[in-house]
Amino acid sequence: MTKNINLEPQKPEHNFILAALEQDELNRLSKNLEPVNLKLGDVLYGPNQNITSAFFPTTSIISLQYIMDTGASAESAEVGNEGMLGLPILLGGNTTPNTAIVQTAGHAYRLDQNILKEEFNAAGKMQRLLLRYTQAMMTQMFQTAVCNRHHTVEQQLCRWLLLTVDRIPSGELLMTQELVANMLGVRRESVTEAAKNLQNAGCIRYRRGHISVLDRQKLERSVCECYSVVKEEFHRLMSSVR
């Protein structure tokens, strides 16, 4: 799973929720925030497992997926440096049928569930931020379901690429087409064809598990409305965080 390492360059403020806290709130949390290194494919929790820790990504991205008995899977949402993994802790369920898998390797801060609950119940800014973040995440999940039902694989791929590169500075993704297909819940051949079309149009470059966004404007012209719905709702609800 995760390993403790020396992460001196990392700061809590690299996560937007932590950065938006009042200084006294951040000071209380800081001594309990544990820096961790998340590797590609790490499973942070599985279906119906008790969730004991929350994660505040700084450079990593975590994918929330439902994996069926057949092994087929589909992603419902992503968590990056804009948010927090572990909302079931605050909602009272403490478990979820979903699996949380590291999609993009990087850093995060881990926080014990009891500390998170204590800070949330203090009814300070942390509570207000996480309630608004919960609504933003619900929008992302609803829109993903609509997109998977009504839009082409190429449009879904554009949406996924844009939401992912919004969370990383480089525009370079270490991701195989098989993993992308698993997250979109479609056949690998469909992703191959969609990626080829986007590459021919000059939107992306794909090579040996690397996907580079070459022309973001072209990609935005090719994407469906679902990307802007999710992005605008996050901005509306979380603008104070950024």
Secondary structure, DSSP 8 states (H G I E B T S, - for coil): --B----TT--GGGSHHHHTS-HHHHHHHHTT-EEEEE-TT-EEE-TT----EEEEESS-EEEEEEE-TTS-EEEEEEE-TTS-B-HHHHHT----SSEEEEEE-EEEEEEEHHHHHHHHHTTSHHHHHHHHHHHHHHHHHHHHHHHHHHS-HHHHHHHHHHHHHTT-SS-EEE--HHHHHHHHTS-HHHHHHHHHHHHHTTSEEEETTEEEES-HHHHHHHS-HHHHHHHHHHHHHHTTT-
